[in-house]
C-alpha cells in the first residue's frame, strides 16, 4: 500500500508539472499573462478613474489576450486599494487604477508608507477641474455662486474625500479668492457630484470628465473651468459654454494640469510583465477607440510612462503634500520635509534619495 501511495503521489506531481498546475498563483514557465488580471480602482464607480480603467482594460485585454476585471475599492484617499495591491503578489496580475497624484499624500496623511517610487505608473488621459452646481440651482454663473459664498461662509461643498487632491485644490481655490466654505468629503468626485444633484451640498469641484454626463443631462450646471479655454456643454436643458475661470482669476493657473488618469503596478513587478504592459498600453492609447472615448468624456488623450511618469508623479508629490501641509491637513509629525519632499519652487528631478534609488523602468 505504501508503494502504491508513493507511486500515486509521484504520478500526480508529474501530471501537475506537465499541465502547468502547481501552487496557487504560480505560472511556471508560461508566458505572461497566462490568467486573468484584476484592476483595483481606488475611486467610486462612474468616475473617471473607473470608466477610464474599464476602457483601458477592454483595449489592453484584447492585446494581451486575457480578461482584465475591474473592481472598485474605495476609501482612505485611495490608500485602501493601494495597500490591497501592494499586499497582493507583485506579478503583474493586480493593478491600482487611480489618478497620478493618488499615492502622493499617503505618507503625510499617515495612511500608508507607500509613495510613487513604489510603483510604475501608466497614465493615459488628462482633464481640467470644473466648478459646478445642481441643474436647478439658483446660481447661474460663478459670480452668483461666489457672492452667495461670501454671504454664507458655511455653505457646504462636496469633495472627493478627506485629504484628496480634489479637496485640496477646491480649498486652495477658495483661499486664493478670499472665500471660505464647509467642506464635506465623499468617496470620489463622482460621489460628491451625486450629492450636489441631491441638494446635500451646494457646489463641488472636480475633473470635467467625472461629471460630463451629469452636465449633459442637465442634472448639474458647470459654472467655470480651470483652464485657458472655455468648455462647450451640450445639455438636455440647452447648450452653453462654461467660461474659463483663468481669464478673470489668472492666479488660479497653479491648479491647471494636475489630473492624469491611468493605473500603476508595484515597482518590483517582473520586467517581462512590465514590458508587455507598456506595449499593450501604447496600443490602447494610440487606438481610435481610446481617442473616441476621451472625446466623449471631455478628456485629452495622453501617453505618460517611463521617466516622464516618474518625474510627473514626483512633481505632483511636491505640489500635493506641501499644499496639504500649508492647509494644516497633514498628520501630526508628518510634514513633507520629514520625507525630503521639496516645495515645487525648489523641485528638481530626482528630488530626493527615494527618487534616486527607485528601480529604473525595464528597457
For each residue, the residues with C-beta under 8 A, 3 or more apart:
1: 4 5
2: 5 6
3: 6 7
4: 1 7 8
5: 1 2 8 9
6: 2 3 9 10
7: 3 4 10 11
8: 4 5 11 12
9: 5 6 12 13
10: 6 7 13 14
11: 7 8 14 15
12: 8 9 15 16
13: 9 10 16 17
14: 10 11 17 18
15: 11 12 18 19 21
16: 12 13 19 21 22
17: 13 14 21 22 28
18: 14 15
19: 15 16
20: 27 28 29 30 34
21: 15 16 17
22: 16 17 26 28
23: 26
24:
25: 89 91
26: 22 23
27: 20 30 32 34 35 91
28: 17 20 22
29: 20
30: 20 27 34
31: 34 272
32: 27 92 270 272 273 276
33: 37 64 65 66 92 93 273 276
34: 20 27 30 31 66
35: 27 66 93
36: 66 67 68 69 93
37: 33 57 61 64 66 67 68 69 92 93 94 95
38: 68 69 70 71 93 94 95
39: 53 57 68 69 70 71 94 95 96 97 263
40: 71 73 81 84 85 94 95 96 97
41: 49 50 53 70 71 72 73 81 97 98
42: 49 73 74 78 80 81 82 96 97 98 102
43: 47 49 50 72 74 78 98 99 160 187 188 189 190
44: 47 50 72 74 187 188 190 191
45: 50 72 190
46: 50 51 190
47: 43 44 50 51 188 189 190 191 210
48: 51 52 99 125 127 189 190 207 209 210 261 297 299
49: 41 42 43 52 53 97 98 99 188 261
50: 41 43 44 45 46 47 53 54 70 72 97 190
51: 46 47 48 54 55 209 297
52: 48 49 55 56 97 124 125 209 261 262 293 297 299
53: 39 41 49 50 56 57 70 97 261 262 263
54: 50 51 57 58 70
55: 51 52 58 59 289 290 293
56: 52 53 59 60 124 262 263 281 284 285 290
57: 37 39 53 54 60 61 68 69 70
58: 54 55 61 62 68
59: 55 56 62 63 280 283 284 287 289 290
60: 56 57 63 64 68 277 280 281 283 284
61: 37 57 58 64 65 66 67 68
62: 58 59 65
63: 59 60 279 280 283 284
64: 33 37 60 61 68 276 280
65: 33 61 62
66: 33 34 35 36 37 61
67: 36 37 61
68: 36 37 38 39 57 58 60 61 64
69: 36 37 38 39 57
70: 38 39 41 50 53 54 57 97
71: 38 39 40 41
72: 41 43 44 45 50
73: 40 41 42 80 81 84
74: 42 43 44 80 81 187 188
75: 79 80 81 161 187
76: 79 80 111 112
77: 102 105 106 109 111 161 162 163 164
78: 42 43 81 82 96 98 99 102 103 106
79: 75 76 82 83 106 109 111 112 114
80: 42 73 74 75 76 83 84
81: 40 41 42 73 74 75 78 84 85 96 97 98
82: 42 78 79 85 86 96 98 102 103 106 112 114
83: 79 80 86 87 112 114
84: 40 73 80 81 87 88 94
85: 40 81 82 88 94 95 96 265 266
86: 82 83 112 114 118 266
87: 83 84
88: 84 85 93 94
89: 25 93 94
90: 265 266 268 269
91: 25 27 94 269 270 273
92: 32 33 37 265 269 270 273 274 276 277
93: 33 35 36 37 38 88 89
94: 37 38 39 40 84 85 88 89 91 265
95: 37 38 39 40 85 263 264 265
96: 39 40 42 78 81 82 85 102 119 263 264 265
97: 39 40 41 42 49 50 52 53 70 81 262 263
98: 41 42 43 49 78 81 82 102 103 261 262 263 264
99: 43 48 49 78 102 165 259 260 261
100: 121 123 259 260 261 262 304 309 312 313 316
101: 104 105 165 258 259 313 316 317 319 320
102: 42 77 78 82 96 98 99
103: 78 82 98 106 114 115 116 118 119 264 313
104: 101 115 116 165 313 316 317 320 321
105: 77 101 108 109 111 163 165 317 320 321 324 330
106: 77 78 79 82 103 109 111 112 113 114 115
107: 110 111 112 113 114 115 321 334 339
108: 105 321 324 325 330 331 334 335 336 339 341
109: 77 79 105 106 163 324 329 330 331 334
110: 107 330 331 334
111: 76 77 79 105 106 107 163
112: 76 79 82 83 86 106 107
113: 106 107
114: 79 82 83 86 103 106 107 118 119
115: 103 104 106 107 118 317 339 354
116: 103 104 119 121 310 313 314 316 317
117: 267 310 354 355 357 358
118: 86 103 114 115 266 267
119: 96 103 114 116 264 265 266 267
120: 264 265 266 267 269 274 305 309 361
121: 100 116 262 263 264 304 305 309 310 312 313
122: 262 263 264 265 277 278 281 304 305 309
123: 100 126 260 261 262 302 304 305 309 312
124: 52 56 261 262 281 284 285 290 301 302 303 304
125: 48 52 209 260 261 262 294 297 299 300 301 302
126: 123 257 259 260 261 299 300 302
127: 48 207 208 209 259 261 297 298 299 300
128: 207 208 225 226 227 231 256 259
129: 169 205 206 207 208 225 226 255 258 259
130: 205 206 207 208 211 222 224 225 226 231 242
131: 142 145 173 203 204 205 222 223 224 225 226 245
132: 193 196 203 204 205 211 215 220 221 222 223
133: 137 139 145 196 202 203 220 221 223
134: 137 196 197 199 219 220 221
135: 197 217 218 219 220 221 237
136:
137: 133 134 140 202 203 221
138: 144
139: 133 144 145 148 202 203 223
140: 137 144 221 223
141: 144 145 223
142: 131 145 146 223 224 243 245
143: 146 147
144: 138 139 140 141 147 148 223
145: 131 133 139 141 142 148 149 202 203 223
146: 142 143 149 150 177 179
147: 143 144 150 151
148: 139 144 145 151 152 155 202
149: 145 146 152 153 155 174 179 180 181
150: 146 147 153 179
151: 147 148
152: 148 149 155
153: 149 150 179 180 181
154: 180 181 182
155: 148 149 152 181 182 202 203
156: 181 182 184 200 201 202
157: 170 181 182 183 184 201 202 203 204 205
158: 184 185 186 191 192 193 195 196 200 201 203 204
159: 164 166 167 170 183 184 185 186 189 192 204 205 206
160: 43 164 165 166 167 185 186 187 188 189 191 192 206
161: 75 77 164 166 167 185 186 187 188
162: 77 167 185
163: 77 105 109 111 167 168 324 329
164: 77 159 160 161 167 168 185
165: 99 101 104 105 160 168 169 258 316 320
166: 159 160 161 169 170 189 192 205 206
167: 159 160 161 162 163 164 170 171 183 185 329
168: 163 164 165 171 172 320 323 324 327 329
169: 129 165 166 172 173 205 255 258 323
170: 157 159 166 167 173 174 183 204 205
171: 167 168 174 175 183 327
172: 168 169 175 176 254 255 323 327
173: 131 169 170 176 177 205 226 252 255
174: 149 170 171 177 179 180 181
175: 171 172 178 179 327
176: 172 173 249 251 252
177: 146 173 174 249 252
178: 175
179: 146 149 150 153 174 175
180: 149 153 154 174
181: 149 153 154 155 156 157 174
182: 154 155 156 157
183: 157 159 167 170 171
184: 156 157 158 159 192 195 200 201
185: 158 159 160 161 162 164 167
186: 158 159 160 161 191 192 195
187: 43 44 74 75 160 161 191
188: 43 44 47 49 74 160 161 191 192 210
189: 43 47 48 159 160 166 192 193 204 206 207 210 211
190: 43 44 45 46 47 48 50 193 194 206 210 211
191: 44 47 158 160 186 187 188 194 195
192: 158 159 160 166 184 186 188 189 195 196 201 204 206
193: 132 158 189 190 196 197 204 206 210 211 214 220
194: 190 191 197 198
195: 158 184 186 191 192 198 200 201 204
196: 132 133 134 158 192 193 199 200 201 202 203 204 220
197: 134 135 193 194 214 219 220
198: 194 195
199: 134 196
200: 156 158 184 195 196
201: 156 157 158 184 192 195 196 204
202: 133 137 139 145 148 155 156 157 196
203: 131 132 133 137 139 145 155 157 158 196 223
204: 131 132 157 158 159 170 189 192 193 195 196 201
205: 129 130 131 132 157 159 166 169 170 173
206: 129 130 159 160 166 189 190 192 193 210 211
207: 48 127 128 129 130 189 210 211 259
208: 127 128 129 130 211 212 222 225 231 298
209: 48 51 52 125 127 212 261 297 298 299
210: 47 48 188 189 190 193 206 207
211: 130 132 189 190 193 206 207 208 214 215 220 222
212: 208 209 215 216 233 297 298
213: 216 217
214: 193 197 211 217 219 220
215: 132 211 212 218 219 220 221 222 233 235
216: 212 213 233 234 235 236
217: 135 213 214 235 236
218: 135 215 221 235 236 237
219: 134 135 197 214 215
220: 132 133 134 135 193 196 197 211 214 215
221: 132 133 134 135 137 140 215 218 235 240
222: 130 131 132 208 211 215 225 231 233 242
223: 131 132 133 139 140 141 142 144 145 203 242
224: 130 131 142 242 243 244 245
225: 128 129 130 131 208 222 229 230 231 242 243 244 245
226: 128 129 130 131 173 244 245 246 252 255 256
227: 128 231 244 246 256
228: 244 246 256
229: 225 244
230: 225 241 242 243 244
231: 128 130 208 222 225 227 241 242 298
232: 239 240 241 242
233: 212 215 216 222 239 240 241 242
234: 216 239
235: 215 216 217 218 221 238 239 240
236: 216 217 218
237: 135 218
238: 235
239: 232 233 234 235
240: 221 232 233 235
241: 230 231 232 233
242: 130 222 223 224 225 230 231 232 233
243: 142 224 225 230 247
244: 224 225 226 227 228 229 230 247
245: 131 142 224 225 226 248 249 252
246: 226 227 228 249 250 252 253 256
247: 243 244 250
248: 245
249: 176 177 245 246 252
250: 246 247 253
251: 176 254
252: 173 176 177 226 245 246 249 255 256
253: 246 250 256
254: 172 251
255: 129 169 172 173 226 252 258
256: 128 226 227 228 246 252 253
257: 126
258: 101 129 165 169 255 316 319
259: 99 100 101 126 127 128 129 207
260: 99 100 123 125 126 302 304 312
261: 48 49 52 53 98 99 100 123 124 125 126 127 209 299
262: 52 53 56 97 98 100 121 122 123 124 125 304
263: 39 53 56 95 96 97 98 121 122
264: 95 96 98 103 119 120 121 122
265: 85 90 92 94 95 96 119 120 122 269 273 274 277
266: 85 86 90 118 119 120 269
267: 117 118 119 120 358 359
268: 90 359
269: 90 91 92 120 265 266 273 274
270: 32 91 92 273 274
271: 274 275 362
272: 31 32 275 276
273: 32 33 91 92 265 269 270 276 277
274: 92 120 265 269 270 271 277 278 361 362
275: 271 272 278 279 362
276: 32 33 64 92 272 273 279 280
277: 60 92 122 265 273 274 280 281
278: 122 274 275 281 282 305 362
279: 63 275 276 282 283
280: 59 60 63 64 276 277 283 284
281: 56 60 122 124 277 278 284 285 303 305
282: 278 279 285 286 303 305
283: 59 60 63 279 280 286 287
284: 56 59 60 63 124 280 281 287 290
285: 56 124 281 282 290 301 302 303
286: 282 283 290 303
287: 59 283 284 290 291
288: 291 292
289: 55 59 292 293
290: 55 56 59 124 284 285 286 287 293 294 301
291: 287 288 294 295 301
292: 288 289 295 296
293: 52 55 289 290 296 297 299
294: 125 290 291 297 299 300 301
295: 291 292 299
296: 292 293
297: 48 51 52 125 127 209 212 293 294
298: 127 208 209 212 231
299: 48 52 125 126 127 209 261 293 294 295
300: 125 126 127 294
301: 124 125 285 290 291 294
302: 123 124 125 126 260 285
303: 124 281 282 285 286
304: 100 121 122 123 124 260 262 308 309 312
305: 120 121 122 123 278 281 282 308 309 361
306: 309 310 361
307: 310 311 361
308: 304 305 311 312
309: 100 120 121 122 123 304 305 306 312 313
310: 116 117 121 306 307 313 314 349 355 358 361
311: 307 308 314 315 349
312: 100 121 123 260 304 308 309 315 316
313: 100 101 103 104 116 121 309 310 316 317
314: 116 310 311 317 318 347 349 350 351 355
315: 311 312 318 319 344 347 349
316: 100 101 104 116 165 258 312 313 319 320
317: 101 104 105 115 116 313 314 320 321 341 351
318: 314 315 321 322 336 341 342 343 344 347 351
319: 101 258 315 316 322 323 344
320: 101 104 105 165 168 316 317 323 324
321: 104 105 107 108 317 318 324 325 330 336 339 341
322: 318 319 325 326 336 341 343 344
323: 168 169 172 319 320 326 327
324: 105 108 109 163 168 320 321 327 329 330
325: 108 321 322 328 329 330 335 336
326: 322 323
327: 168 171 172 175 323 324
328: 325
329: 109 163 167 168 324 325
330: 105 108 109 110 321 324 325 334 335 336
331: 108 109 110 334
332:
333: 338
334: 107 108 109 110 330 331 338 339
335: 108 325 330 338 339
336: 108 318 321 322 325 330 339 341 343
337: 340 341
338: 333 334 335
339: 107 108 115 321 334 335 336 352 354
340: 337 351 352 353 354
341: 108 317 318 321 322 336 337 351 352
342: 318 346 347 348 351 352
343: 318 322 336 346 347
344: 315 318 319 322 347
345:
346: 342 343
347: 314 315 318 342 343 344 351
348: 342 351
349: 310 311 314 315 355
350: 314 355 356 358
351: 314 317 318 340 341 342 347 348 355
352: 339 340 341 342 355 356
353: 340 356 357
354: 115 117 339 340 357 358
355: 117 310 314 349 350 351 352 358
356: 350 352 353
357: 117 353 354
358: 117 267 310 350 354 355
359: 267 268
360: 363
361: 120 274 305 306 307 310
362: 271 274 275 278
363: 360
